[in-house]
């Protein structure tokens, strides 16, 4: 009888989310600031892109799914190149690499033209903690005011989210 009550109590806590509640990012909150050096060593801040829709792509050169996704992101960038040129859209690649040369090789391999930043601290990066990263690839889409409008979308879902946001702005 005691075991049944214990199991029932644990089940109720799990279902309510109280036992394993996880602090996470949510749509509608402001994106945490990112202040890192880009691949050339120049200081970069996410707030410097205020006024643009920004896709923050968390990746690493050692992550096979991340590397597989890079050509898709490059195609996405090309689809929105007019918005990029009009200063309305940008991608920021945040690498969780720990080796500068591997990071550079990963960027060079796909010839991606967007902003690439890292602190080369691997999973110990404060940015990984700020964005509650548990796995890669992972992304966050923010609006022109730095507010999160989508989390961890990929492929057509991501493209549609960006296009829908731009369509709403035109209405």
Residue pairs with C-beta under 8 A, 6 or more apart in sequence:
10 19
13 19
14 20
22 132
23 132
24 132
25 31
25 131
25 132
25 140
25 148
25 151
26 148
26 151
27 148
27 149
27 150
27 151
28 147
28 148
29 147
29 148
30 146
30 147
30 148
31 46
31 56
31 140
31 142
31 146
31 147
31 148
32 127
32 130
32 131
33 45
33 46
33 47
33 130
34 44
34 45
34 46
34 56
34 92
34 94
34 117
34 127
34 130
35 43
35 44
35 45
35 46
36 43
36 44
36 94
36 117
36 118
36 119
36 127
37 43
37 44
37 117
37 118
37 119
38 44
38 115
38 116
38 117
39 103
39 104
39 107
39 116
39 117
39 118
44 92
44 115
44 117
46 54
46 56
46 92
46 146
47 146
49 90
49 92
50 144
50 145
50 146
51 87
51 144
52 87
52 88
52 89
52 90
52 144
53 83
53 88
53 89
53 90
53 141
53 142
53 143
53 144
53 162
53 165
53 166
54 89
54 90
54 91
54 92
54 141
54 142
55 73
55 76
55 89
55 90
55 91
55 92
55 139
55 140
55 141
55 158
55 162
56 91
56 92
56 94
56 131
56 139
56 140
56 141
56 142
57 73
57 91
57 92
57 93
57 94
57 137
57 139
58 94
58 96
58 128
58 131
58 133
58 136
58 137
58 138
58 139
58 140
59 66
59 67
59 69
59 70
59 93
59 94
59 95
59 96
59 106
59 136
59 137
60 66
60 95
60 96
60 97
60 103
60 106
60 136
61 67
61 95
61 97
61 99
61 102
61 103
61 105
61 106
62 97
62 102
63 96
63 136
63 137
65 136
65 137
66 136
66 137
67 106
67 109
69 137
69 154
70 106
70 109
70 110
70 112
71 110
72 154
72 155
73 91
73 112
74 110
74 111
74 112
76 91
76 158
76 159
76 162
77 84
77 91
77 112
77 113
77 114
79 159
80 89
80 162
83 89
83 166
84 90
88 144
88 166
89 162
89 166
90 114
90 115
91 112
91 114
91 115
92 114
92 115
92 116
92 117
93 107
93 112
93 114
93 115
93 116
93 117
94 117
94 118
94 127
95 103
95 106
95 116
95 117
95 118
95 120
96 118
96 122
96 123
96 125
96 128
96 133
96 136
97 103
97 106
97 118
97 120
97 122
98 120
98 121
98 122
99 120
100 120
103 116
103 118
103 120
107 116
118 125
119 125
119 126
119 127
121 128
123 133
131 138
131 140
137 154
138 152
139 151
139 152
139 153
139 154
139 158
140 148
140 150
140 151
140 152
141 148
141 149
141 150
141 151
141 153
141 158
141 161
141 162
141 165
142 148
142 149
143 149
143 165
149 161
149 165
150 158
150 161
153 161
